[in-house]
Amino acid sequence: MLKVYEATCTAPINIAVIKYWGKRDTKLNLPTNSSLSVTLSQDDLHTKTTCRAAPELKADKLWLNGKEEIIAQNKRLTNVINEMRAQRKKLEENDNSLPKIADYKLHICSANNFPTAAGLASSAAGFACLTFSLATLYQLKLDNVELSTIARTGSGSACRSLQGGYVAWEMGEKEDGSDSHAIQVASREHWPDMQAIILVVNDAKKKTSSTLGMQHTVATSPLIQHRIKHVVPKAMEDMKTAIQNKDFDSFAEITMRDSNSFHAVCADTFPPIYYMNDISRAVVNAVHDYNAAKAAMGSAQKYTVAYTFDAGPNAVLYVQKKDADNVLGVISRIFPAAEDKNIYSGFNFNDQEIDEVLAKMNTPIYPQMNAFKRIIATKVGDGPRVLANEFNDEVSLLNANGEPKELL
């Protein structure tokens, strides 16, 4: 029997607190500005990918969430796969003892445990996992910074998912993109008290993709140049300082202001792009009311919770661990779940503490909205993980014949 080479890995999503929006080079995915994100725990949100190379495979094939994708029709996929093959080819040319697997065809199967194309950074996790899984399969001696430059060619924000903790994507200056990569600002252990609450408002595919949206913005928004030249550079430096000092007040304000700035340039696009909806805006108002109420109650913090919205209506709330239950408890009162779908079950709320905050808030209740489809409470996480660097039927997404298990 011919030998099968296989690797199965997972990679996390990341949620930017300083947003990337706009490309100065669409082919290389070079951004118009730097960005900074928080990597979230793979225990709750991840992409899982199995890559197999074998002599009997007849063609490169890829399945995403059970559906076959035509690799040749997706330039972003071919960018990553071709580069990883080229890296393996170099190893083989320099070491004759290595098995010649660079020329083998690939079967790749990938699955998300969260909604795809709904504004939850699915492409970031997906391309990071593809890059890392191929690096594991091909036994490449590249560090995560080097891998991030390759993942970036598939999806810009994917470069940030190659690191855990708090990660900056430095835009770089070189035309070839060699200095446009992700670096870790701080590990998850540096500020482990940071928590994230994801309010899934809509898990359907968004009307305007991020790729098309940012192209339209760069082409038509006068405001985007002010953001690129003046807003983001200062926000990046201030955010790095806030993270190093574990200064939640600064972190929160920078995060919320940047989210507002990002959606302002989307609205300044012509025709305008609106990723947020009425529920999203209601969450923004509730967060500001909550922070004001806590301050009025004598909190030493200016901000207890911060919101951010990527290119979609789903809210990500950043809180410190000590405040997470109370924040979510108040949210559960303002946006109650339908009786037949209690999305808040499993959380422990202190009704008295919730009542005290609500008494200070001037926030309406939104029962008619049935606002959220899902609540995900998570924390800061690590970078990609290797589940197996050989065929392992317990973790592999492919069966013995190289087909996706879920299609059987």
N, C-alpha and C positions, 0 to 999 in steps of 0.2 A: 504493500500500500504506500502511495506517495505521501510525503510529509505535508501536513497542513500547518501553516503559520497563522497565528491569530492573536489578537489582543482585544480586551474589553475594558473600557474605562468610563468614568463619569466626569462631568465638568459642571461647574456652578453657573448660575446667572449672576449678573452684577447689575446694580441699580445706580445710575450716575447721580451724583449730587451737584456736579458741574457738568452740564450736558455737552455732548458732541453733536453739532448740527451744521452740516455743510462740508463739502469736499473741495480741495484745491486741485486734486487729481483723482478723477473717478476710476481710472484703470487700476491705480495702486491703492485706492481707498486712503488717500492722504487727507487729513482733516484740515479745516480752516482754523480750528482752535484746539488747544489741549482740553482734556477732560479728566474727571476724577470720580471714582465710583467706590461703592462698598460691595464686596463679594458676600453673597448670602449662603447660608448653610445648605449643603447638598443633602442633608438628612430630610429636607423639606422640598427643595426645588433643584432639579438637575436634568441634564441630558445624559443618556447612556448610549454608548456606541460600541459596536463590535466591528472590527476590521479583519478580514481574512484574505490571505494570499495563498494560492495553491496552483500547481501546474495544470490541474484538470479544469480550472475555471476558464470559460470561453470568452467572457467579456466583462468589463467593469460594470458593476451594478450597484445601485444604492436604493435603499428603502427608508423612507422617513415616516414614522408613525404608521407603519403598515402599508404605505402607498409607495409604489416604485416611482422614482424620479429619473428622468433622462439626463445623465451626467453631461453628455455632450452639449445639451441645450442650456446648461447653467455655467456661465463663465466663471463665476465665483467658486464653484466646486472644482472645476478643472484647474483653476489657479493653485489651489491648495494641494490637490492630489498630484499634479505634475511636479510641483516644487518638492514635495516630500519624496517622491520617486527619485528625483534628481539627487537629493541628499543621500538617499540609500545607494544610488549608483556610484557616487563618489567613494563611499565606504568600501564597496565591493571592489572598485578599481584599485584601491590602496591596500587591500587585504584579501589575497587570493583564498584564504581559508574560509571566508564568509560564504554562506549559501547565496546563490545568485537569484534572489527573490524579487529584485526591482522590476524584472520583466514579467513577473506573474500578474495575471489579472486579479482584480480585487472585488470582493463582495463586502459591502458596507451596510450595516443595519443600525439605524438610530431611532431613539424614541425619547420623547419628553414626558415627564410626569406632571406637566402643567400645560395650559392652553398655548398653542402655537400661533404666531402672528397676531397676537392680541395686545401687544404692548407690554409683554413681560420678559423682554430680552431673550426670546427664544433663539434668534439667529446668533446672538453672542455665545450662549451656551453651546449651541449646535456646532458652530465652526471651531470653537475652542476644543470641544471634545473630539471632533474629527482630526484636528491637527495633533492633539496629544495622543490619540489612539494610534494614528499612523506612525508617530515618532516612537511609540512603544513597540509597535509591530516591527518596525524597521531597525529598532535598537540604535536610534540616532543619538549622538552625543551633543545635543543642543540644550542649553538652559532655557528656562521659561521666558526670559527676555528675548532670546533669539527666536523661540517658537512664536512669540507674540507678533513678530514682524510678518510671519507667514500667515498666522490666523487672521491678521488684519486684512490681508488681500481677499479673504472670503467675506468677512463682516468686520467693519471697523471696530465696533465695540467688543468683538470677540477677543481682541488682544488683552483686554482687561480681565477676562475670565481665566487667563493662564496663571493668575496670582491670587492668593488668598488675602483676606484683610481689606486694607484700604489701598487702592491702586490708582496711579496716575497714568494716563496715556499722554506722553509728551509728543506734541505734534511734529517736532523735528523741523529741519530746514532744508535738508538735502533733497534734490529732485528725484533721486532713486528710492527715497523712502527708508533708507537704511538706518536713519536715526529717529524714525517714527515708531516708537515701541512703548510697551507698558513697563512700569517699574513699581515696586511695592513701596508705598509711603510709610505704612505701618502694618504689622502683622495683626491677626485677629486677637492674639494674646495681649497686644498692647492696650486695647480698649474693648475688653470682652463684654462690658455691660451694655454695649449698643445692641438694640433690638430693632426689628422691622416688623411692621404689621401691614400686610398687603390686603387691600380691600378690592376684590375682583368685581368691578362694576359690570364689565362686559367681557366675555371670553371668546367672542366671535372675531373673525379676521377683520382687521381695520380697513376702512374704505381707502385710505391713502397710505401706501407703504412708506416706511422711513426713507428708503432710497429715493423714491420719487418726490417725497415731501421736501427733503433737504435740497434736492436739485432745483425745485421751483422756488424755494425760499432764497437761495443764493442768487438766482437769476432775477428775482423781482422785488425783494424786500430791501428798501433803503436802510431799515433799522438793523439788519444783520451785520453791516459793517461796523456800526458802533459797538455792537455786542462783541464782535471778534477782536476789535482793536483796543477797547477800553474796559468793557465789563468783565470778560473772562480772565484776562491776565491777572488782574488784581484779585478776583475771586479765587483763582487757583492758589496763589500765594497765601491768601488769608485762610483758605480751607486747610492747607497743609499745616499751618501753624495751629489752627484749632484742633486738628487731629493729634498732633504731637503733644499738645497741652491738655488733651481730653477736655476741651472747653465746649460743653454742649450748647451753651447759649450762642456762641459764635457759629458753631456747626449748624445749628437750627436756622439761624437767620440767613446765613449764606445759602443754605440748601433751598429755603423757600423763595428767596429773592431770585436765585438762578432758575428755578422752575418757572416762576412768573415771567422772567426775561425770555426764556425759551419759548413759552407759549405766546408771548407778545410778538416775537418775530414770525411765528407761524400765522398769527392773525394778520400780520403786516404783509404776508405773502399775497400775491394777486393772481388769481382769486384766492381769498383767505383759506387757510387750513385750520379746522377746529378739531383737535383730538379730544379735548375735554367736553363733558356734557353737563346737564343740569345737576346730576348727582355729584359729579366731580367738584363743581363749584360750591355745592352745599357742604361738601367735606372741607373745602378750604375755609369757608365761613365758620364751620364748627371748630376747626383747629384754632383759629384766631380767637374765637370766643372762649375756648377752653383755656388757652394760655392767659388771657386777660383775667379769667375767673380765678385761676390758681395764683396769679400775682396779687389779686385783690385779697386772697385768703392768707397772704403773707409768705408765699413761696420765695425761697432765696434765689430761685431761677427766674429769669425773664421769660424763658420758653421751656415748656415741659415736653412738647411734641412738635415735630416738624413734618410737613408734607412735601412730597415731590411727585410729579407726574411725567412719565416718559411720553412717547408718541402713542398715546392711548388714554382712555378714560380712567384707568385703574389707578387708585391712590396707593402710594407707599408712605407709611408713617414711620418716622424714626423716633424712637423713645429710648430712655434708659431703662434698664431692667426693673428698677424699683417702681417705675411709673406705668409699666406696660398694662397691668391688669386694670388699673383705674381708667386709663385712656380708652381701652377697648370696652370697658363696662359702660362708660359714658356714650361711646359710639353706638353701643347696642341699644341704648334708650332712644337716642336721636333717630337712629335708622333701624327700627325693630324688624326682626325677621318675620316672614310669614309663619303662621301657626304650624303648617305642615312641613316646614323646612327650617329647623332651628340651627342656623349656621353658627350660633354662638355657644352651642352645647360643648361641654368639655372644658370651658374656661371658668375660673373661680373669681367671682365678682363680690365685692363688699358693697352691699346695697346702701349702707349708711354713708360711706365715703362718696359713692356715686351721687346720692341725693344732695350732699353738701356742695358738690361742684355744680350740679345742674341748677341748684337754687341761685347761684351767682351768674349763670349764663343766660343770655337772651337769645336762645336758639330755638327755632321751631322744630317740631317733630315731623318726620317724613314717613308715616306709615303707608301712605298710598304708593310710594315709590317701590317698595320691596327692593331696596337699593342694591344689595350685594348678592352675588351668586355664590361667593365663597370667601372665607376669611383664612389667611395664612399667616400665622404668627411664627416668626423665625428669628435667627440671630446672625451675627457675622460668621462667615465660614472660611474654609481653606480652599486651596486651588485644586486642580484635577487630581483624580485618584485612579490608580491602576487596580482593577478588580482581578484581572488575570492576564498574563503575558503569553498564554498558550491556550489551546482549546480547552474550555471548562464548561461542560454542559449545564452546570448549575447557574452560571452567570451569563453565558453567551446568548445573544439574541438570534443566532443562526443555528439551524439544526445540522445534522451530520452531512446533509447534502448541500449545505451552503445557502439554504433558503430561510426566510424569516419564519420563526416558530409560530408567530401569531397568525400567519396566513394558512396554516395547516388545518 
